Structures are given as C-alpha cells and as structure tokens.
Amino acid sequence: MLRLGGIAAIALLTACGGGTVQETVEDVSRTAAKAVINTAVERQFPQLNASMVTDCIIDNATLSEVATISLDVATSPKPETIALVSEIANRPGTVACFTEKGTALLAK
C-alpha cells in the first residue's frame, strides 16, 4: 500500500510540475546556447557588445535551434553551429533587433 501511495504521489507531482520541468530544461538550454554564441561573437566581432548581439540571436531562434547550439557549450563552436548562428542573425526579426539596439551594440 505504501509503495502504491508513493507512486501516486510521484505521478501527481510530475503532472503538477511538468511545465516547470520543461521551463527549466529550456532555461538551461538557453543559458548554454548564450555562452556558445557569446564566445563566437566575441571572437569574430570583438568591437561589438556580444551580450546584446547574443540576446537578439537567442530571441529569434527556435527551441530546437537553441538546443542544437547548446550542444557546443563544452567545446568550441563547430562550423555547423557558426553557420546556424549566422543564419539566425540574418533573419528579419534578428536584424530588426540589431537595428533597435543601434549604437548600443558598439558599446563595450
């Protein structure tokens, strides 16, 4: 009986907290992807505010793209990752974000 109650409690907690777990996974992926993109931007464009550029790119990436980028967090970004980040950077929404930030992107 105790075992069944424990299983029911776990099932209930899982059902109630499912959104929180998903959000946490997304947050961890976004944080890791930001680290990867920041590193790439700092290397390629040292004159730019990498954090602001990174925010624009992350905000215009899909969750799947964020997850893909985050895989390079423990290594240097692979050429495929750099290509993906470049593609995201050239999207209209990302370009609009860069434009909105304006000269602040140049402030270090």
TORVO-795539 format. One record per residue (C-alpha): residue in one letter; z, x, y. Coordinates in steps of 0.05 Angstrom, whole numbers, plus 5000, padded with zeros to 4 digits. Layout:
REM TORVO-795539
AZXY;...
This chain:
REM TORVO-795539
M500050005000;L501850565048;R495150905034;L491350265049;G495250185115;G493550895135;I486150785121;A486250135161;A489650505219;I484451055218;A478850535216;L481950165275;L482850795316;T475751015301;A473050335322;C477050335387;G475651055405;G468351105385;G465951115456;T470951645475;V468752095419;Q461452005438;E463052165511;T466852785491;V461053045449;E456352905507;D461153255556;V461653875511;S454053895504;R453053835579;T458154385593;A454854855543;A447854695569;K450254815641;A452655505620;V445855665588;I441855415648;N446455755699;T445456425664;A437856335662;V437556125736;E441956705758;R437557195722;Q430856905744;F432656695814;P438757085839;Q437656835911;L438956115891;N445455735883;A445055695807;S450355155802;M446554665845;V439954815810;T443354715743;D446354045764;C439453795784;I436454015717;I442153725675;D441953065712;N434552985696;A434853195623;T435652725564;L441652775519;S437153055465;E434653595512;V441753755534;A443753835461;T437754295448;I439354725508;S446754765490;L445055095423;D443755755461;V450755785491;A452956365447;T446556765456;S441356905509;P436756315522;K430856325475;P423756285504;E423255565479;T429555395517;I426955715580;A420455315572;L424354665563;V428654815625;S422254965665;E419154315642;I425353925664;A425554305730;N418454065745;R419753325734;P419352885795;G426752695792;T428853425788;V424153635845;A426953055886;C434053315872;F431954015894;T428953725957;E435153325972;K439453945965;G434654316011;T437154956042;A443854886006;L440155145945;L439255805981;A446555885999;K450456335952;
